[in-house]
Amino acid sequence: MAKWTPKHEAPEPLEGPVVATITGGTILWFVLFLAQLPFYGWFDDHDRLWWLWTCLAGGGLGLIGVWYVRKRDAALKRAAAEPEHKGSADGPVPAE
């Protein structure tokens, strides 16, 4: 069996409003949790209580995701703002 080799390079990853997307998803999970909370008894009677806790877990994990993508976005902006070469404009500083 021959090893599979790609015929072309993989495309660059898409960048978009990642922070806004993760924040919006996190808010949606918390809204779904709060919307289901009044029906706690019904969910418990029908063995569907996991729906409620899934929404809460999604919101909690979303908070971690928001923290992570904000740090990532800040690091990408910092890296883009740094000059490509560290040192003086004439080149690296010689060691003495």
Backbone bond lengths (Angstrom), bond angles and torsions (degrees), N, CA, C in turn:
res aa  C-N    CA-C-N  psi(-1)  N-CA   C-N-CA  omega(-1)  CA-C   N-CA-C  phi
1 M - - - 1.442 - - 1.537 108.33 -
2 A 1.294 116.13 127.63 1.465 121.47 -177.32 1.522 110.95 -80.47
3 K 1.314 114.25 147.74 1.458 119.63 177.60 1.527 108.90 -76.00
4 W 1.321 115.88 137.05 1.465 120.57 -179.79 1.515 109.75 -77.25
5 T 1.315 116.66 131.65 1.463 121.14 176.02 1.519 108.52 -123.52
6 P 1.324 116.60 136.55 1.467 119.08 -179.21 1.528 110.70 -68.12
7 K 1.323 116.05 146.83 1.455 121.86 -179.94 1.525 112.13 -88.40
8 H 1.306 117.97 -16.22 1.462 122.50 178.30 1.521 109.16 -148.77
9 E 1.317 115.36 164.74 1.463 119.74 -179.67 1.520 110.69 -75.33
10 A 1.309 114.90 153.83 1.463 120.18 177.85 1.528 109.13 -70.26
11 P 1.340 117.64 144.76 1.462 119.43 178.67 1.521 111.34 -70.46
12 E 1.311 115.53 159.88 1.461 121.29 176.05 1.520 109.18 -64.76
13 P 1.335 118.38 146.55 1.467 119.86 178.07 1.526 110.54 -66.60
14 L 1.310 115.34 145.75 1.459 120.87 179.53 1.525 109.65 -77.25
15 E 1.296 116.13 137.10 1.460 121.31 174.90 1.526 107.26 -113.03
16 G 1.285 115.56 138.94 1.458 120.11 179.73 1.514 109.50 -151.15
17 P 1.305 116.41 -160.79 1.476 119.97 179.35 1.529 110.31 -77.47
18 V 1.324 116.28 72.52 1.464 121.55 -173.23 1.526 111.16 -65.04
19 V 1.321 117.26 -44.74 1.465 120.31 -177.83 1.534 110.16 -62.05
20 A 1.311 116.34 -44.34 1.468 120.01 179.74 1.528 111.44 -64.96
21 T 1.322 116.94 -38.78 1.463 120.57 -179.77 1.522 111.21 -64.98
22 I 1.331 116.89 -46.87 1.466 120.61 -179.16 1.526 110.58 -67.54
23 T 1.324 117.36 -39.00 1.470 120.93 178.05 1.527 110.21 -63.68
24 G 1.317 116.78 -44.34 1.464 120.46 178.72 1.520 112.15 -62.28
25 G 1.330 116.88 -42.04 1.464 120.17 177.26 1.513 112.75 -64.48
26 T 1.317 116.60 -38.58 1.465 121.21 178.86 1.525 110.64 -65.02
27 I 1.315 116.04 -44.24 1.473 120.18 177.43 1.527 110.09 -60.80
28 L 1.329 116.53 -41.29 1.468 120.76 179.48 1.527 111.09 -61.48
29 W 1.323 118.14 -42.89 1.464 120.49 178.07 1.522 111.59 -60.97
30 F 1.356 117.14 -43.46 1.464 119.82 179.49 1.529 111.71 -67.72
31 V 1.324 117.67 -37.14 1.467 120.70 177.13 1.530 110.22 -64.02
32 L 1.328 116.72 -42.41 1.467 119.93 177.30 1.527 111.24 -62.95
33 F 1.327 117.15 -39.10 1.465 120.31 176.89 1.527 110.65 -61.46
34 L 1.325 115.98 -48.98 1.473 119.77 -178.59 1.523 111.97 -65.94
35 A 1.334 117.60 -34.06 1.462 120.34 179.38 1.524 111.65 -69.12
36 Q 1.319 117.71 -29.95 1.465 121.16 -178.80 1.529 112.78 -88.71
37 L 1.300 117.56 -17.02 1.455 121.69 -176.38 1.537 113.96 -56.38
38 P 1.340 119.67 -40.34 1.474 118.27 178.25 1.530 113.77 -64.20
39 F 1.317 117.57 -18.43 1.466 121.97 -178.09 1.523 112.47 -100.40
40 Y 1.323 116.10 23.32 1.462 121.75 -177.16 1.531 111.38 -53.43
41 G 1.318 116.68 -45.92 1.467 121.18 -179.22 1.517 112.41 -61.09
42 W 1.325 117.14 -43.00 1.463 120.61 179.97 1.527 110.41 -64.49
43 F 1.342 116.28 -44.15 1.463 119.73 178.53 1.529 110.95 -61.52
44 D 1.334 116.73 -39.82 1.455 121.55 179.73 1.530 110.67 -65.76
45 D 1.331 117.89 -42.37 1.463 122.17 -179.85 1.526 112.19 -65.18
46 H 1.309 118.14 -32.08 1.468 122.57 -175.54 1.532 113.00 -103.47
47 D 1.318 117.43 16.74 1.472 122.61 -179.69 1.523 112.32 53.03
48 R 1.299 116.24 41.18 1.463 121.51 177.10 1.531 111.17 -119.72
49 L 1.301 117.01 22.48 1.459 121.59 -178.11 1.526 111.67 -63.81
50 W 1.327 116.63 -24.67 1.458 120.48 179.31 1.527 111.63 -63.11
51 W 1.352 118.12 -24.53 1.473 120.43 177.09 1.528 109.73 -60.18
52 L 1.317 115.39 -44.37 1.462 120.95 -179.15 1.524 110.90 -63.30
53 W 1.330 116.70 -46.98 1.463 120.79 -177.33 1.523 111.90 -72.40
54 T 1.327 117.81 -26.44 1.463 120.60 174.89 1.526 110.24 -65.27
55 C 1.326 116.49 -41.79 1.466 120.13 178.58 1.528 111.07 -65.23
56 L 1.321 116.61 -40.27 1.468 119.62 178.39 1.533 110.71 -66.37
57 A 1.331 117.11 -41.33 1.468 120.52 177.99 1.534 110.12 -65.22
58 G 1.330 117.57 -39.40 1.462 120.35 177.38 1.515 111.63 -61.79
59 G 1.320 116.93 -40.93 1.460 120.33 177.35 1.514 112.25 -66.05
60 G 1.335 116.49 -42.13 1.464 120.23 178.85 1.525 112.17 -65.04
61 L 1.325 116.68 -44.41 1.464 119.94 177.53 1.527 110.83 -67.31
62 G 1.329 115.89 -31.08 1.457 119.47 176.41 1.516 112.10 -64.31
63 L 1.337 117.34 -35.71 1.462 120.05 176.66 1.526 110.92 -62.56
64 I 1.336 116.08 -39.84 1.465 119.40 175.53 1.525 109.53 -64.32
65 G 1.326 116.57 -40.49 1.457 120.86 178.65 1.516 112.82 -63.27
66 V 1.321 117.42 -40.69 1.464 121.06 177.96 1.524 109.92 -62.60
67 W 1.328 116.92 -44.96 1.472 120.69 177.74 1.520 110.06 -58.83
68 Y 1.333 116.81 -45.37 1.465 121.48 -176.86 1.528 111.49 -65.03
69 V 1.330 118.72 -48.00 1.468 119.66 -176.11 1.525 111.80 -71.44
70 R 1.324 118.15 -28.42 1.472 119.63 175.17 1.527 110.16 -67.32
71 K 1.334 116.82 -42.71 1.466 120.14 177.15 1.530 110.15 -64.13
72 R 1.329 117.54 -41.57 1.457 121.94 179.55 1.520 111.04 -63.69
73 D 1.316 116.44 -44.57 1.465 121.04 179.51 1.533 110.77 -62.28
74 A 1.331 116.44 -42.27 1.467 119.94 178.45 1.522 110.78 -64.49
75 A 1.335 117.62 -39.64 1.462 120.67 179.08 1.525 111.04 -66.60
76 L 1.320 117.85 -39.23 1.468 120.90 178.06 1.526 110.89 -64.95
77 K 1.326 116.57 -40.89 1.469 119.78 178.52 1.524 111.20 -66.99
78 R 1.339 116.97 -39.32 1.461 120.71 177.22 1.525 111.08 -63.42
79 A 1.317 116.54 -42.62 1.465 120.65 -179.37 1.527 111.08 -66.54
80 A 1.322 117.28 -36.22 1.460 120.49 179.27 1.521 111.21 -71.16
81 A 1.331 118.39 -28.76 1.459 121.93 -178.42 1.520 112.65 -81.87
82 E 1.339 118.11 -21.63 1.458 121.11 -179.27 1.522 110.43 -72.20
83 P 1.325 116.54 144.37 1.469 118.44 174.44 1.527 109.59 -66.05
84 E 1.312 115.52 153.49 1.455 119.99 -175.63 1.523 112.03 -67.46
85 H 1.340 116.64 -36.97 1.461 120.83 -179.72 1.520 109.24 -110.30
86 K 1.304 115.07 131.72 1.464 118.70 175.94 1.509 107.83 -91.28
87 G 1.299 117.79 137.13 1.456 122.45 -177.83 1.518 108.78 128.77
88 S 1.314 116.38 -169.18 1.462 120.10 -177.92 1.517 110.24 -80.36
89 A 1.300 116.25 172.97 1.454 121.86 -179.69 1.524 111.46 -68.18
90 D 1.351 117.42 -23.04 1.464 121.55 -179.35 1.525 112.00 -86.24
91 G 1.302 118.32 -6.51 1.449 120.95 -178.45 1.506 109.94 126.02
92 P 1.319 116.66 -172.31 1.467 119.32 -178.55 1.526 111.72 -67.69
93 V 1.287 114.85 151.69 1.459 121.44 179.77 1.527 108.26 -79.25
94 P 1.351 118.28 127.06 1.469 119.16 -179.76 1.523 111.43 -70.18
95 A 1.313 115.26 147.56 1.469 120.79 178.78 1.510 109.35 -78.08
96 E 1.316 117.25 142.47 1.462 121.21 179.85 1.486 112.11 -105.68
